[in-house]
């Protein structure tokens, strides 16, 4: 294996010093209008110093400039779409190769998911502010953002090799960034480590493919979960999965296989600081079960996952659910208990809550049921929340780094245990 070294940020970045991104050329600046609107999530790039520092620390500094130059040289919308997809795929494959140690980039450790997050967000921001030489409608711009983002989240590269047991997993972006801009998400880090991974178990070859999901209600409303998992759940697809698993960060010090996903979103603000309590909406273009289920139960091989003896955190099946009595949603009293839902009860939250992690399990498995893929195990794994940063200035500290790597490594072993039992 050839190891490529790409140097990036100064070691001082790890001690809290921040460097600004390289300036754009005059020609590239002329192709963008920074007065055009961006999302709340994208606006954090300019409002904070940490995003640029993490892009540089990961060695990703040249990637945003490459996308900007490609957009400015695009003579047509079709050409721009091709260039945007290629740039997104380049970002994702580079991040995966860096995470898995096949290349070395920058000065920050390879388990770090944050350089990918902020680089990808820079790309979507730049597409929103691009001023092409031809007319571009709002709908066309949104489609171009989606083309880039899906590629940069791994959705266009989930092809399995022939003759393998196929495991498809998802992780998440960092979130709650207004409280801590340096935040990482170990589920996103695990997705980078797992993407394309191949291992042998009981005489079988198992391959894992992975995607990264956004922490935005709007992204879920536009169908990203269904678009990620759906092509691998259809009955006649040669890429049909043998197991699907959504993964997110949960409680500190435990790995929970969630028994129940609830068909209700609690409306806690997302990365764009929006959220509305409501039933999980349907996904346009994908089938839905009738009637809409209040609850979906895991079919993951949780006994094999618990019995795998992974460390450092205990692994447990979480049987809790919270519900309203029939007809009481959303103003009545919510009761929480272990075990089965009450007949006629209305879902409030699964054991893992009513945020986007719950919804990732609900949406992927609602589609699995609707497509008749009940022979495919599916469910959600909540992994241990990370330690807070000990140093108020540094991008990393030793305890945080050690904790994140241990959590991600255990997640990898749990996915392998599930894949081996599929």
C-alpha positions, 0 to 999 in steps of 0.5 A, a space after each residue: 500500500 502506498 502512503 501519500 503525505 499531504 501537509 496542511 496546517 501548522 502544528 500550532 493549530 492543534 494548540 489553538 492558533 487559527 490560520 485563515 484560508 488562502 485567498 481566492 483569485 480575482 477571477 474566482 471572486 468575480 464568479 460569486 456574490 457573497 450577498 446571496 443568501 446562505 443557510 444558517 448552517 453555512 453562515 457559521 463558516 464566515 462567522 467563526 474561525 474554527 471551520 477554516 482552521 479545521 479545513 486546513 488542519 485536515 489538509 482540505 484547503 485546496 478542495 473548496 478552491 477546486 470546486 469554485 474554479 470548476 464552477 466559474 469555468 462551467 459553460 452550461 448548467 449540465 457542465 456545472 452539474 458534472 463538475 459539482 458531482 465530480 468535486 463532491 465525489 472527490 471530497 468524499 473519497 479523499 475523506 474516506 482515504 484519509 480516515 482509513 490511513 491510505 493517505 495522510 493529509 494535514 496535521 489533525 488525526 485521521 479519525 476526525 470527521 470535522 474537516 469533511 463536514 466544514 469543507 462540504 458545507 463550504 461547497 454548498 455555500 459556494 454553489 448558493 452564491 455562484 453567479 454563472 454566465 448563464 441564467 440559473 433559476 432557484 430550482 436549478 440551483 437547489 438541484 445543483 446543491 443536491 447533486 454536489 451534496 449527495 456525492 460529498 455524502 457518499 450517496 453516489 458511491 454505495 456500490 457493493 462488489 459481487 458475491 459479498 454480504 452487503 451492509 449499508 450504514 449511515 452516520 451523522 454530521 456534527 450538531 449543536 454547533 452554536 453551543 460548541 463550534 468544535 463539536 465532532 460526531 463519532 457516528 460520522 467518523 465511523 461512517 468514514 472508517 467503515 465505507 468500503 470496508 471488507 472483512 471475512 466472517 464464518 467463510 463469508 466476505 462482508 462489505 460495508 458501504 456508508 453515507 453521512 446524513 445531515 442534521 437538518 429536518 429539511 434534508 430529511 423532508 427532501 428524502 435523503 434517507 430514502 434516497 440513500 437506502 431505497 436503491 438497496 431495498 428494492 426487491 430485484 436490485 443487484 445491489 440489495 442490502 443484507 442489513 441496514 443500520 443507521 448510527 448516531 451519537 447518544 448517551 455517554 458511556 453506553 452503546 444502545 441498539 434501539 428497539 423502537 423508532 417513533 413516527 413523531 419528530 419532537 421539533 428540537 432545533 436542527 443545524 439551521 435552528 429550525 424544527 416543528 413538532 409533527 408526525 414524520 412526513 412521507 417521502 415524495 417518490 417512495 412508497 409508504 406503508 398503509 396505515 402509517 406506523 406509529 412504531 417500527 421495531 428493530 430487526 437488527 441481530 442485537 443479541 449478536 451485537 451485545 454478545 460480541 463483547 466489544 469495549 470500552 462501553 457496554 452494549 445493550 438493547 434499549 426497550 424504552 418508548 414514550 407515548 400519548 394515549 389514543 387521541 391525546 397527541 400532542 397536548 396530553 400527558 406522555 408516559 414512558 415505559 419499557 416493552 410493547 406500545 400500548 394498543 391505540 397509543 400514539 408515538 412520542 419518542 423511541 428509546 433514543 428520543 424524537 430527534 433526527 437519529 430516531 427519524 433516520 431509523 424510522 424513515 429507513 425502516 418505514 421504507 424497508 417495510 413499504 418495499 416488502 424488504 422485511 427479510 433485511 434486518 434493520 435498525 439503529 445504533 446509538 453510540 457513546 457521546 464524546 467527552 467535552 473538550 478540556 482545553 477551551 481553545 484547542 481544536 483537539 486535546 489528548 483525552 478527547 482524541 483517545 475517547 473518540 477513537 475508542 468509540 469509533 473503533 467499538 462502533 466498527 466492531 459492532 457493525 462487523 458483529 451485525 454483518 457477520 450475523 446477517 
